[in-house]
């Protein structure tokens, strides 16, 4: 299946999904939550690449509809759709988007609970997660804060995003393997089950390369982000499933199931790293094999199969083995993001 054909199927399935707008509806675009935020970020990247007016209209209508209906209470996960809105504002300078972006970013800076050392506590729609850092936070909230700061000329927001990347690297990067733990708790000072969870790692593989590509080349924060990211990429390359090109949901446990959403985000990060010259050419085969593996998980109706459902931090590794497999907007979105990147070529 060619990239453009696969992308059309995946997007069609996403747009056809119906839901009732509840926060835990992980598939339909009727909801404003992190799965939909991931999907909208993918659509914005598609628009940046192709400048299709119909797609821009679809994206704008989605945001206008949700803003008109009223947004849910802010937390880490409900911040995720704001990343796409910040990009939309940068692209169009439509005045409708400025105040929602500004209001939400101010909440991130002053209203979001903090951990020790000023980390963004991973508060979700149903969990406080007191004193906890999760790798998900970088993709769901920190990327938005940076782009909002850049779009609106707020240097303090940009600097805070840079700090949050450094702090999360400090506590979540495993210096032994180069991979990332899912979470860290300042209450007890531990990594929970010390799980090297695939999708958690993938948030940094994809988000880290995007963040680094936005920073100035002489920025020392960029240097550290890239060093940590390259170390992770090397570890991911070593544990890729050699037969199908995907990654196991527990990266260091081949007996755990292969998971598609993480594999799509990792493939995106590796491909983009090669295209930008941030990785050597030895990673191209790894990226292409992963892209092919993800495409084989796309059903004829466009459903991305093999996607693990929403996953809080687990107390042990077995917790991650038991997460059910279900179609989701982030599975569709990350696959679409990967395909958009793949179409750019190396």
C-alpha positions in Angstrom: 0.0 0.0 0.0 1.4 3.4 -1.0 1.8 6.2 1.6 -0.8 8.5 0.2 -3.4 5.7 -0.2 -2.7 4.5 3.4 -3.0 8.1 4.7 -6.3 8.6 3.0 -7.7 5.4 4.6 -6.5 6.3 8.0 -7.9 9.9 7.9 -11.2 8.6 6.5 -11.6 6.2 9.4 -10.8 8.9 11.9 -13.3 11.4 10.4 -16.0 8.7 10.2 -15.8 7.8 13.9 -18.8 8.8 15.9 -18.8 9.5 19.6 -20.7 11.3 22.4 -18.0 13.8 23.4 -17.2 12.2 26.8 -13.6 12.7 27.9 -12.8 9.0 27.7 -13.9 8.6 24.1 -10.5 7.8 22.6 -11.6 7.4 19.0 -14.0 10.0 17.7 -13.2 13.7 17.0 -16.3 14.7 19.0 -14.1 14.9 22.1 -11.4 17.4 23.2 -8.8 15.3 24.9 -5.3 14.1 24.3 -6.1 11.4 21.6 -7.8 14.1 19.5 -4.9 16.5 20.2 -2.4 14.0 18.8 -4.7 13.6 15.7 -5.0 17.4 15.1 -1.3 17.8 15.4 -0.9 15.2 12.7 -3.4 17.0 10.5 -1.6 20.3 11.0 1.7 18.8 9.9 -0.1 17.4 6.8 -1.4 20.9 6.0 2.1 22.4 6.4 3.4 19.8 4.0 0.7 20.1 1.3 -1.2 23.4 1.9 -4.5 21.8 1.1 -7.3 24.5 1.7 -9.9 21.8 2.3 -7.8 20.3 5.1 -7.2 23.7 6.6 -11.0 24.3 6.6 -11.6 20.9 8.3 -9.0 21.8 11.0 -10.4 25.3 11.6 -14.0 24.1 11.8 -13.0 21.5 14.4 -11.4 24.1 16.6 -14.1 26.6 16.1 -16.8 24.1 17.0 -15.1 23.0 20.2 -14.4 26.6 21.3 -18.0 27.5 20.6 -19.3 24.6 22.6 -16.9 25.3 25.5 -13.7 23.5 26.4 -13.2 21.1 29.3 -11.3 21.9 32.5 -7.6 22.3 31.8 -5.1 19.5 32.7 -2.1 17.9 31.0 -4.2 15.8 28.6 -6.7 18.4 27.7 -3.8 20.7 26.8 -2.8 18.4 23.9 -5.2 19.9 21.3 -3.8 23.4 22.0 -0.6 22.4 20.3 -2.4 22.2 17.0 -4.2 25.5 17.7 -0.9 27.2 18.3 0.4 25.9 15.0 -2.9 27.0 13.3 -2.4 30.5 14.6 1.2 30.6 13.5 0.1 29.6 10.0 -3.0 31.8 9.6 -2.7 34.6 12.2 -6.5 34.2 12.5 -7.4 36.4 15.5 -10.0 33.9 16.7 -7.2 31.7 18.1 -5.1 34.1 20.0 -7.0 34.5 23.2 -7.7 30.8 23.8 -4.0 30.1 23.3 -3.0 32.9 25.6 -5.5 32.0 28.3 -4.5 28.3 28.3 -0.8 29.0 28.3 -1.2 31.3 31.3 -2.9 28.4 33.1 0.0 26.1 32.3 2.4 28.7 33.7 0.5 29.6 36.8 -2.4 27.2 37.4 -0.9 23.7 36.6 0.3 22.0 39.8 4.0 21.5 40.1 6.3 18.8 41.5 9.5 19.4 43.3 12.0 21.3 41.2 9.0 23.0 39.3 8.1 20.0 37.1 4.7 19.9 35.4 2.7 17.4 37.5 0.9 15.0 35.2 -2.7 15.9 36.2 -5.3 14.2 34.0 -9.0 14.4 33.7 -9.4 11.7 36.3 -6.1 11.5 38.2 -4.2 14.0 40.3 -0.9 12.1 40.1 0.6 14.1 42.9 4.3 14.7 42.6 4.6 12.7 39.4 6.5 13.4 36.1 5.4 11.3 33.1 7.1 11.3 29.7 3.7 11.9 28.1 3.7 15.4 29.5 6.4 16.6 27.0 4.2 15.8 24.0 0.8 16.7 25.6 1.8 20.1 27.2 5.4 21.2 26.8 5.4 21.3 23.0 2.3 23.5 23.1 3.8 25.9 25.6 6.9 26.4 23.5 4.9 27.0 20.3 2.5 29.3 22.1 5.4 31.3 23.4 7.0 31.5 20.0 3.8 32.5 18.3 2.9 35.2 20.9 6.3 36.5 21.7 6.3 35.2 25.3 9.9 34.4 26.1 9.1 33.1 29.6 6.9 30.4 28.1 9.6 29.4 25.7 12.2 29.2 28.5 9.8 27.2 30.7 9.4 24.6 27.9 13.1 24.3 27.5 13.5 23.8 31.3 10.7 21.1 31.4 12.5 19.1 28.7 15.7 19.2 30.7 13.9 18.2 34.0 12.1 15.3 32.3 15.4 14.1 30.8 17.0 14.2 34.3 14.3 12.0 35.9 13.0 9.8 33.1 16.0 9.0 31.0 17.5 5.6 31.9 21.3 6.1 31.8 21.8 2.3 31.8 19.8 1.5 28.6 19.3 4.9 26.9 15.5 4.3 27.0 12.9 6.1 29.1 11.0 5.1 32.2 7.3 5.9 32.0 7.1 7.9 35.2 8.9 9.3 38.3 7.4 10.0 41.7 8.9 12.6 44.0 6.8 11.0 46.7 9.0 7.9 47.5 11.5 8.9 44.7 11.1 5.9 42.4 10.2 4.9 38.8 7.1 2.9 39.8 7.5 -0.5 38.0 10.6 0.8 36.1 8.7 0.0 32.9 10.4 0.9 29.6 7.1 1.4 28.0 7.0 1.8 24.2 4.5 4.5 23.7 6.0 6.5 26.6 9.4 6.3 24.9 7.7 7.2 21.6 6.5 10.5 23.0 10.1 11.5 23.3 11.2 9.9 20.0 8.6 12.0 18.1 8.4 15.0 20.4 12.1 15.3 21.0 13.0 15.5 17.4 10.3 18.1 16.8 11.4 20.2 19.8 15.0 20.0 18.8 14.2 21.1 15.2 12.5 24.2 16.6 15.4 25.4 18.7 18.4 27.4 17.5 21.4 25.3 16.5 23.7 26.9 19.1 21.2 26.4 22.0 22.8 24.2 24.7 19.3 22.8 25.5 19.0 21.6 21.9 22.4 19.9 22.3 21.3 18.0 25.4 17.9 17.1 24.0 19.6 15.7 20.9 22.2 13.7 22.8 19.5 12.1 24.9 17.4 11.5 21.9 20.2 9.9 19.9 21.0 7.6 22.7 17.4 6.6 22.8 17.3 6.1 19.1 20.3 3.7 19.3 18.6 1.7 22.0 15.3 1.5 20.0 17.1 0.4 16.9 18.7 -2.5 18.9 15.3 -3.7 20.2 13.2 -3.4 17.1 11.4 -6.6 16.1 13.4 -8.0 13.3 10.6 -9.8 11.6 7.8 -7.2 11.4 9.6 -3.9 12.2 7.5 -2.9 15.1 8.3 -2.5 18.8 7.0 -4.5 21.8 4.9 -2.6 24.3 7.6 -3.3 26.9 10.6 -2.5 24.8 13.0 -4.9 26.7 10.5 -7.8 26.8 10.0 -9.6 23.5 7.2 -11.7 25.1 5.0 -8.6 25.4 2.8 -7.7 22.5 3.8 -5.6 19.5 2.2 -2.2 19.6 1.4 0.0 16.6 0.9 3.5 18.0 4.3 3.6 19.6 5.9 2.1 16.5 4.3 4.8 14.3 5.6 7.6 16.5 9.1 6.0 16.7 9.1 5.5 12.9 8.2 9.2 12.6 11.0 10.3 14.8 13.6 8.1 13.2 12.6 9.1 9.7 12.6 12.8 10.5 15.9 12.5 12.2 17.4 10.9 9.1 15.8 13.5 6.8 17.1 16.4 8.9 20.6 14.9 9.1 20.3 14.3 12.9 20.9 10.6 12.5 23.3 8.7 10.2 22.1 6.8 7.2 22.2 3.5 9.1 18.9 4.4 10.7 17.1 4.5 7.3 16.5 0.8 7.1 15.2 0.8 10.6 12.7 3.6 9.9 11.5 2.1 6.6 11.0 -1.3 8.1 8.9 0.3 10.9 6.9 2.2 8.4 6.1 -0.9 6.5 5.2 -2.7 9.7 2.7 0.0 10.7 1.2 0.1 7.2 0.5 -3.7 7.5 -1.6 -2.9 10.6 -4.0 -0.7 8.6 -7.2 -2.6 8.0 -9.1 -2.2 4.7 -11.5 0.3 6.3 -8.6 2.4 7.6 -8.6 1.3 11.2 -5.1 1.2 12.7 -4.9 -2.1 14.5 -2.8 -3.3 17.4 -3.1 0.0 19.4 -2.9 -0.2 23.2 -5.5 1.8 25.0 -4.9 4.7 27.4 -2.3 3.8 29.9 -1.6 5.3 33.3 1.7 4.6 35.1 1.8 1.0 36.3 3.1 -0.4 39.5 4.8 -3.3 37.7 5.7 -4.4 34.2 2.8 -6.8 34.1 0.4 -3.9 34.2 1.5 -2.9 30.7 1.0 -6.4 29.3 -2.7 -6.3 30.2 -3.6 -3.0 28.6 -6.4 -3.9 26.0 -6.0 -3.3 22.3 -8.6 -0.9 20.8 -8.8 1.6 17.9 -8.0 5.1 19.0 -7.7 8.7 17.6 -4.0 8.7 18.7 -3.4 5.4 16.9 -4.9 6.9 13.7 -3.2 10.3 14.3 0.3 8.9 14.9 0.0 6.7 11.9 -1.1 9.7 9.8 1.8 11.7 11.2 4.2 8.9 10.3 2.8 8.7 6.7 3.0 12.4 6.3 6.7 12.3 7.2 7.4 9.3 5.1 5.9 11.1 2.0 8.6 13.8 2.4 11.3 11.2 1.7 14.8 11.3 3.0 
